[in-house]
Amino acid sequence: MITAFLLRSLDRKISIAIALLLVVAILVPVLNLATGPTNPLHIPTYIMALFGKYLTYALLALALDLVWGFCGILSLGHGAFFALGGYAMGMYLMRQIGSRGVYGDPILPDFMVFLNWKELPWFWYGFDHFWFAALMVLLVPGLLAFVFGWFAFRSRVNGVYLSIITQAMTYALLLAFFRNDMGFGGNNGMTDFKDILGFNIQADGTRASLFAATAIFLALSLMIASAIVRSKFGKVLVGVRDAESRTRFLGYRVEHFKLFTFVVSAMMAGIAGALYVPQVGIINPGEFAPANSIEVVIWTAVGGRATLIGPIIGAILVNGGKTIFTGLFPEFWLFALGGLFVAVTLFLPKGVVGTISHYLGKRKVASETAPPAAQEDGIEPKIQAAE
């Protein structure tokens, strides 16, 4: 029943995007594992891991687009949900190291031994099981979003004020996770991971599986987001975005619609963070930096707000450009990023995908309303008769 509902919610563009992601999820690992380094079709492992990271960023941008593009909530704190999901996965990966760490302690992670911790903190219990860590990847960001959203939306905090307090939340978490006594590795964070589900995390097969899982989760999240925005619920969300007071006057509990969407978006961001950590190999408090959340807004704006597909393309394009640009001119990247955002705001306010869709829509309307061409048996005989 749920599957049928999700499939009915897909339009042509979303269906094509999901199909492409599923093809990529199969094709890229096959080209990495089944072809040799001398084969022209071979995709190196480091390239696959790099694009896997881009796909996690694309999932994060999609999560932001769900609340910003369709609900009007400009969150500058989605980096916090991303980081919390990453820390939940990092805690599981640290527990899998066991006695193979630098200090050989089978229970305590290396950073706890170094800081003279005597026993494992209670909030680390259960993270030796993958199912528990996967549950926390969803619950921790979702619970934070629920508590934060419950108070913010019931208090009718909107606009720039809401954006500021989301950024303040992210900065507060940044300061907290930098502390060594928090039990999350302090400013060094967590790294030196060995296994995931019993497989060597550095092996090509494991990295190929992580890439495929990221592409599949992105496709699934795109399907869920499409189902939300194309449903009756989604129509109300657009009403909240465009005319909140009028929507409230019509009897809708606006705060409930905002809260549900905010929690779902936070869970998507948590999944993105959990997929990011094993592919990158580290998680530290720097992921909470407010600048990271602002970058997500730029990806979404560049690709096209309220298009679902646009943020995915924007995240891949901007981060691909960042990889190239920082290799050639590392000291100028931030200037380039700021200039890109200004240029998109001035010349492409709908983003890349939004502008293309708008242009194609205008052409379609123009072709449908154009007068019919002169018929051969209508005008030409009259001209010949006049002659």
N, C-alpha and C positions, 0 to 999 in steps of 0.2 A: 504493500500500500504506500509506504513512504517512498520507495523507489519509483513507483508510478507517478507520484506527485512531483518528485524531483525532475523526472524526465519530461513531464508536461510543461514544466516551467522554463524549459530551455528554448531560446530563440535560435535562429540560424547562426548568428555570429558567436554566441556562447558555445553552441554545439561544435562548431569548427575549432574554437580555441581549446575545448576539452579534448577533442580528438587529436589535435596536434600535441598537446601535453602528454597524452597516453602514448602516442607514437614516439615522442622524445624519450619517455620513460623506458621504452623497450630498445629503441635504436641505439642510443648513446652507449648504454652498458654493453650491448652486443658488439659495437664497433671498438669498444675498449678491450673487451675480454677475448673476442674471437678473431681479432686481427693482430698481426705482429707489428712491431715498431717500424718496420720497413714498408709496410702496406700504406699506400696513399690515403686510404680511408680510415686509418687508425686514429683514434682519439686518445691522446695521452691522459694518464690518470690525473695529473695536476690540472689539466684543462677541464676535465670532468668535475673535479672537486670545486674548481673556481665557479663553474656554471651552476653547480649545486648550491653554492653560497648565494649566487644571484637569484635562484629560484626561492630560497628562503626569504630573501628581501622582497621578492615579488609577492609572496604570501603575506608578509607584513604590510605592504602597501595596499593589497586587496582588503585586509582587515580594516585599515584606516579609511579606505574609500567607502566601506559599508556605513560607517558612522558619520563621516564628513560629507561624502557625496550625496547620500540619500536621507540623512537625518539632520544635517546642518551642525553637527558637533565637531568643531575643529579641535581635536585632541592633540596636545603637544606632549603627551605622556605615554604614547604607545610603545616607546622604547622600553619602558618599565615592564610592561607585560611580556615583551619579547625576552628581556633579560631574566625575568622570573622563570619563564619556561625553560630557558637555557640553564639556569642554576639547578632546577629540578633534575634535568637530564645529567648535568655535571655531577651532582651528588650521587646519582646511580653509577656513573662511570668511575667515580673515585672509589666507591665501595667494591667495584669489580677488580681493582688493583690488588687488594689483599696484601699478602706478604711480599709482593714483588716491588714494593716501593723502596725508596732510598734507605729508609730506616728499618724496613723489614717487619713492621707492625701489622699483624693480620686484621686488626680492627680499625685502628685510628689512621686517617689519611696523613700523609707526610707533614702537611702544614700544621696539623694538630700536635704531632710529636715534637716538631720544632718549637712550637709555642708552649710546650710543657702541659698540654691538656692530659688529664688523667683518665678520662672516660669519654665515650662517645655521647654527645648531647642528645637529648630525647627527640629533637626534631629531625635527627638523622635516622631514627629507627624506621625500618621498612624500605629504605632506599637500596637495600641489597636485592630487592625484587623488581624486575622490570615493570610488571603490571602496576605496582604501587607508584613507581616514578612516573609512568604514563598518566596515571590518575591525577597525580599532583601537577603535572604539566597543564592539565585542564583546570583543576580546582583552584590552585593558588592564584593565577591571574584572574580567573572568573570570580573568585571570592573578593579579591581586592576591588575589581571593577564593580561588583554588586554593592559593596559597602560604600565605596566612593560615590557611585552613581546614585545610590539611595538618598544620601544626604544632599548631594548637589542638585539633583533634578527635582526633589521635593521642595527644595528652597528656591527653585526657579532661577538658578544661576545659569546665565546664557552668555553667548558671544565671547568677547575678549576676556571677560572675567573667568569663564569656565576654562578657556585655554591657559590662562595664567596659573590657575590652581592645579591643572593637570601637570603643567611643567614643574610647579613647586613640589608636587607629589614625587615626580621622578627625581628631582634634585635631592629631596629628603632621603629617598632610598639609596641614591648614590653615596651620600655621606654615611649612611648607616652601614652599607656593605663594605665601605673602606675600613671599618673598624676591625681590628684583629679579634676582639672579644665577641664578635657576632657569630663566629663559627663557620664562616663561608670563605676562608682563605685570605681575608683582608684585601689589600691593594694588589696582591699577586694573583688572586683568584684561584682557579682550579685548572690543572693541565696534566700532562704526562699520562693520558688515558691509554689503557691497554686493550680492553675487550668491550664488546657490546653484544649481548645475548650469546656469549661464549665464542664469538668470532673476533679474530685479530682486527682491530680498528684500522690498522695501516694497510691491510691486505687489499689488493685490487678488487677482489670480489666483494668485500665488505663496502668499499667506497662506491662501487657500482650499485650495490643494493641501496645504499643511503641516497644516492642520486635518484634512483627509480622511485624510492619512497617519497622523496620530496616532490617530484613531479606529480605523482599520484595524489598526494595530499593537496597540492595546489589545485589540481583538477577537481577534486572532491569539494574543496572549499569554494571554488568558483561556482560549482553546481548548487551548493547550499545558499551562497549569497544571491545567485540568480533566482532561486526559489523564493527567497525572502522578499526581494525587491519587486518581483513580478506578481506577487500575491496581493490580496486585499490589504493585508498588513503593510506591504510595501507602499501601496497607494496612500495609506494614512501617514507613513513615514515621510513621503514627499510633501504631504500637506503640512506636517510638523515643520519641515525644513523651510517651506515657502511662506507659510502663514500660521505660525504656532498659536497665536491668540484666537484666530478664527477656528482652528481645529479644536482648541480647548472649548470654545463657545458652543461648538456642535455636540459636545458631550463626551469627547474622547479623553481618556486619562493619559495625557501626553507623557507624563513622567514614566508610566509603565512601558510605553512604546520605546522611549529613549533607553530605559534601563535594560530591557531585553536585548536591544541591538548592541548596546555598549558591552554587555557581558559576552555575547556571542563573538563580537569583534576582539575582545581581550583574549578569549580562548583561542581564536585563530592565531593571534600574535604569539601566544604561548607555544603553540605547536610549531610555529616558524622558528622560535628560539631553540626549541628542543631538537629540531632537525639541523640547526646551524652549528651547534656545539660539537657534535662528533665529526662533522666535516671540516671544521676549522681547527679543532683540537685544543681550544682554550675558552674559558669564560671568566671574565673579571668585571669589577665594578664600572669600568669604562663604558660598558654597554648601557648603563643607566644615564649616561651623559645627555643633557637636554639637547645638545647639538645633533645627536643621533635621531631624536624624535623629529626635529626640524627637517632633517634630511628626508625622512619618510614623507613629510608633507610636500617637499619639492618633487620627489619621485611621482607622487600622485598627481600633482599639478601639471607636471611635464607630460605625463601620459594622457591625462584627461579625467578630471573629477566626474563622478557619477556615471562612469561608463563600464566599470568592473574590469574590462579588458585593458583599458588605458593604464591604470596603475601598474599592472604586470609588465607591460611594455616599457613604461617609464622607469621602473626599477631596474630592468635589465639594461636599458640604454644608458642611463646615468651612471650606473656602477661599472658597466663596460667602458664607458668613457673615462671614468675615474681611474680604472686600472691602466689604461693607455696613457692618460694625461699625467698621472703621478709618476709614471716611469720616465716620461720625457721632460716634464717641467713640474717637479714635485712641489716647489715653493709657490706655484701659481694656482694650485687646484682650487683652493677656497675662493679665490677671486673669480675663477671660471664658473664655479658652482653658483655663486651669487649673481654673476652676470647672466647665467642661464635662467635663473628664476625670474630676474627682472625682465629678460627678453620674452619669456613665455607669458608673463603677466601682461605685458604691453601688446604683444603681437599675436599670441596664441592663447587667449584667456580660457578657451575650452580645452586646451591641451592638444597633443598630437592627434589622438584618436577622436576626440570631440570635434576638432576642426574638420577632419576628413569626413566624419559622419555628417556634419552640418553641410559641407560642400556637396556631398553626394545627394543628400536630401533635397537641397535646392535644385540641383540638376534634374532630379526625378520629377519634382513638382513642375518645373519649367517644361519638361518634355510632355507631361500629361495635360498641361493647359495650353500648349501651342496650337494655333489654328491648323486644320488639316490642309495638306498640300493640294494645289490645284489639280483637278482631275483632267485627264487627257480628253475625255469626251465632254467636258464642260466649257472650259475657257478657250481652248485652242480652236474649236469650230466657230465660236463667235468671232474670233479675231480674223479667221479666214473669210467669213461672211462679210465682215466690214471691209476687207480689202477688195 
